[in-house]
Amino acid sequence: MMHLNATPASRPVTQDAQTGHAVLTDSSGQQTGRTENGAQDVMLWKRQVLTSLFAIASAVPVMLAMVALGHADGMAVAIWAPLSLAVSVFALLALHFGWSHRWSDPTLTLAQIIYSGTSVAICYAISGPMRALVLPMFCLAMIFAIFALPVQRVRWIASYMLGLLGLVMTVMSQWQPERYPAPEEVVTFVQMSIVLPLFAVLAGRLSALRQRLGQQKIALREALERNVQLAERDALTGLYNRRRATEMLELFAKQVARGGHFALAVVDIDHFKSVNDAHGHAAGDLVLQSFAREAVATLRAGDILSRWGGEEFLLLLPTGNADSSLALAQRLRERAAAMDIRLPEGGVVAFTVSIGVASLREGEAASRTLERADAALYRAKAGGRNRVEGA
């Protein structure tokens, strides 16, 4: 008797202003019609269309019973039943073969709900004395509409169904007044005029709730992303922190075990305590931030700089060879020596860095490579600073 699809017309990553659903868009901002979960969504849509088919199939015996009791027109039912089945079969085929996957409404939800209302109105016209059994189907169609469509469309559908019902009542009370007495039709229409608009009001409240839930979901996702950033990033420089750097160090070491080269460098800002003592900790923070920014700009694709602690940085070099790693460290040292940090209150801070470089040896633990890089750094410090030493 009706179609029971409830697929949202706007699906999941921008948020739809009316429904609160998250929607994928293309580069121009247009909805692509594809949701984030792909095959899972298609399977859900197919189940909804199958539900519609089941609802129609279960309604057919009811209409046939009305025909057997002499209350419904057999020819009208014979036309209505296959036509209703055909609409859902088409939606199912469109999903199965992918014709509708990029449509804004892959299961033709709006079209099926409109057809459901039309189908119920037809059933009302051919059910005679048993027509009261049909009226709840209008309400059921509206229930699926409020869960599947934005509030403006629900209001439009409520108006459409009420207008269509009024038209059918008027025609049938004129055509078959003995089966559709006008006073009874007026009372029924007044009742439906009260009930159907209430669904539009409920749709508005549900839409607002969906929108709030969508906003909360977005806020929660952003909060989780911030937590991940806090867990992996140094708050001052934005570089990876020591915990994340240690994880990546072990990861690169495992990759090298399967073949390849990997080097690391420990970088230390020379006389950093003197900067803090002379200019304050704010100036020291500015030096750390400025060096991190300039260092990242010096690195090659794939190189990773992290803040190891205090004024120390750990540089992971998963590409190139020992010579290229030393050459990169020299460029980084020269870049730091050429920097002049202008302080907000006036004055300039210049600084240098010392760097120890070590390449991972075959069969060596990453922790041992790090120890050798540390030892090379101490040799650079002992040799006068502003130097690069290899291990």
N, C-alpha and C positions, 0 to 999 in steps of 0.2 A: 504493500500500500504506500510505502514511502522509502526513501533512501536514507541510510544511517551513516553517512560519511561525516567525519569531523576533523578532516585535515585542515590546519590553519592555512588561510589564503596567503599569509606572509610567514615565511619559515626562516629557521636559522640558517662582517660579524657586527654589522651595525644594528642598532635597536630600532624596531619599527615604532613610530610615535603613537600609533593607534592601538596596536595589539600588545606591545611589549616584547614581541618575539625578536630574537637575534637573526639578522638576515645577512647572507653573503652578497657582496656587491662587486661589480667589475671595476676597472680603473676609472670609468666615467661616472661611477656612483650608481649605476643602474643595477637592480636586483638581477642576479643570474638565475635564480630559481633553484640552485643546488644548495643543499644544506650541508652542514659540517660532517654529518655522519653517513652520507652517501648511501651505501647498500642497506644499512640499517633502516634509514628513512623509507626507502623504496619498499622494503619488506613490510613496514608498518602501514604504508599507504595501501598495499595490496590486501592486507588483512582488513582494512577499513572498507575497501570496495567489496570484498567477499562478505563482510557483514551486511552490506547493502543488498547484495544478491540473496543472502539468507532471509533478510527481512521481507523482500519481495516474494520469495518463494513461499514463505510462511503465510503471507497475506492472500495468496492466490486461493488456497482452500477455503478461506473465510468468505471471499467473494463468490466462489462457486457454491458455497452453502446458501448464500443469499439468493443465488439464481435458483437453486433447488427449492427454496421456500417460496419462490415466486415474488421476491421483493426487488431483485436486481435484473437488469436486462442482460440476457446471455450474450448477445452480439457485442454489446459495449464491453463486457468483461473479457470476451475473446480478443478484442482489440487492445484493451488496456494492459493485460498481463504480459504479452510478449514485448510490447513497446517499452514497458517499465524495465523488464529484464534486459532489453537491448541497450539501454542507457548505461547500466552498470557494467555490462559485458564490454562495451566500448571503452569505458574508463579503465577496466582491468587490462584490456589489450594494450591501451596507450601506455600504461605503466610497464607492462611486461616487455614490450618492444622498445621502450625508451622514448616514445614519441613526445611524451608530456613532461619529461624530467626537467626541462629548462623553462617550463611555463611557471607563472607565478602561483598557479593553483594546479599541481600535477594530477590530482584526483578529480578535478572539475567539481570541487566542493560546492561552490556557489551555484553552478549550473544544476547540480543534482538536488540541492535544497530547493531551488526555485521549481524544478520539475516535481519534487516531492509535494510541494504545496499545490501545484496544478493537479497532480495525480489525486491528492486527497479531495480536492474540490470536485473532480470528476466522479470519484467514488461517492461523494455526498449526493451528487445529482442522480446517480443510478441506484442508490441503496434504499430509497423509499422510506418505509416506516422504521427501518433499522439504521437510518442515517446518523442518529445520535452516537452510534459506536465509532463513527468516523471522526468526530470532532476532536477527541484527544490526540489524533494523529497530527493535527495542526500544531498542537502544543509540543509534541515530540519533535517535530521538524524544527520548531523554534529553539528547543533545548540544544539540538546539535548546532544550530546556527550561532548561538551565543558563545559556544566553545570553539567554533571554527572560524568565525569571521569578525572583522572589526565592527565597532558599535554602529557606525553610519550605515553599513550594509545590513545589519540586523534590523535597524529601524526601517530601512527601505523594504526589506522582506516582510516585516510585520504589516506594513502598509499595503504591500502587494497582496498578501494572503487575505487580509481583511477586506480589501476591495474586491478581490476575486470571489470570496465567499458571499459577499453582499450581492454581487452580480448573479451568481448561481442561484441564490435564494429568490431574488427578484424574478428571474426567468422561470424557475420551476414553480413558484407560487402562481404565476400567470398561466403557465402551460399545463400544470397538473395541480390545480388548487385543492382537489380532494386528497391528494397524497402529501402536498406541501401547503397546509393552510397558512395564509398570510400572517395571522396573529402569532402563531407559533414561530414562524420564521423571524418575525420582528424581535420576539423575546430572545431567541437564540442569538440573533445578530448583536443585540445589545450586550448579551453576556460575553460574546467573543470580542466585542469592542473594548471591553474592560480587561479581558485576560491577555490578549495578544500584545497590547502595548506594554504590559508589565514586563514582558520578556525583554523589550527594548531597554527598559529601565535597568533590569538586572544585567543586561549586556554591558551597559555603561559602567556599572560598578565592577563587573568582572574585568572589563578592559582596564580600568584604573588599577585594579589589583595586579593584573598581569604586568602592567607597565612598571609598577613599584617593584614587583618581584624581578623583572628584567633588569631594572636599575641596580637592585641589590646584588644580582648575580654578577653584573659587570663590576660593581664595587668590590665584591668578594674576589673576583679574578684579579683585579688590579692589586688588591691587598696581598694576595698570594704571590703575585709577581714581585711586589716590593719586599716581601719576606725572603723570597729567593735571592733577590739582589743583596739584601742585608746579610744573608748567609754566605754569599760568594764574593761580595765586593767590599773593598775598603771604603769606608764612608768619606774619607778626606779626598782621596785621589781618584776614586772610581775604578781603580785597577782591581784585578782579582786579589783576594786576601790570601793569607798564608795557608789556611785550610784548603781552599780551592786549588792553590798553586801546588800543594803537596799531592793532591789527587791527580792533577794533570802531569806532574813529574813522574809518578808511578805509571800512568797510562802511556806516556811517551816511551818510558823505559821498556815496557812490554812490547810496544811496537818495534822498537829497535832490535829486540831479541829475535824478531822474525826477519831481520835484515834491514839495513839502513844506517843512518847516522843521526846522532843526537848529542847536542852540547848544551851546557847551561853556563850562566854567568851570574856571579854575585856582585852587585853594584852598591857602592857605599859613598854617600856624599861626604867629602872631606871637611873636617872641622865644623860639622853641623852644630855642635853644641855652642860654638862661638857665635854662630848666627843668632841662635836663640838668646844668648846672653847679651849680645850687643843690640839686637833689634826687637826682641820679644818673640813669644811663641807664635803670634799671628804672622810675623814675617817668616818664621820657620815653616809654618803651614803653607804659605804662599810659595816658598822655594820648592817644597815637595810637590805641590800641585803643578807648578810650572815645569819642573823637570819631568814629571810623569807625562804631561801633555807633549812636550818636545821629544821625549824618548819614543813614545808611541809613533809619532810622525816619522821617526828615523828607521823604524823596524821594517822588515820585509813581511810580506803576506805569510801568515802561519806562525810568526814569532809571537811570543806571549810575554808581556811584562807584568809582574805582580809586585805588590808591596809585601816584603818579607817581614818587616818589623822596624819601627823607628825610622831611621834614615837609610835602611837597607832595602834593596829591591832584588828580586830574583828574575832573571831573564832566561826563558826556555827557547832553545833554538833547534827545532826539529828538522830543519832543512840545511842543505849545504854540507861543507866539510870543516875540518879543524881550522884551516887557513881562513875560510870565509867567515867563520864565527869570530876569530880574532880580529879580522878586518872590520866586522860590524861593531865589535866592542870599541875599537879605536875611533870609529866615526861617532859613536855615542859619547865617548870621552871628549872628543873635540867639540861636539855640539854643546855639551854642558859647559865647557870652558869658555865658549863664545857667548853664553847667555848673560844678560844683565837684567836682574829682576828689579823693577821700579816699585818702590813701596808706596802705599797710598798717602802716607804722611810726608813723603819726600825721601830722597836718598835712593841709592842703588846698591843691590847686593849681588856680588859675583861669587861664584863657587866652582869647585872642580869635583870630579868623582874619581874613585879608584875602582878597578874592575879585575876580578879573578875569573878566568875562563877554564872550563874542563870539559872534555869530551867523554862520553860514556864508553867504557871499554867492554869488550866482549866478555860476558859472564859476570860483569861487575854490577853490584847493587846500586840503585840510584842514590841511596844515602851515602855510599862511599864516594860517588862522583861529586856530590855536594860537598863533602868534606874536603876533597882535593881543590875544588873551586874556592872554598873558604881559605884554604892554606895559600892559594895563589893570591887572593885578595890581601892577606896579611903581608905577603912579600911585596905587593905593590905599595902598601902603606909604609912598610919599612924602607922601601927604596925611595921615598920622598913624596909619595902621593901623586895624584893626577897621572896615574900610570895604568897600563893594562898588562897583566901577567897571565901566562898560560900554564896549565898544569900538565 
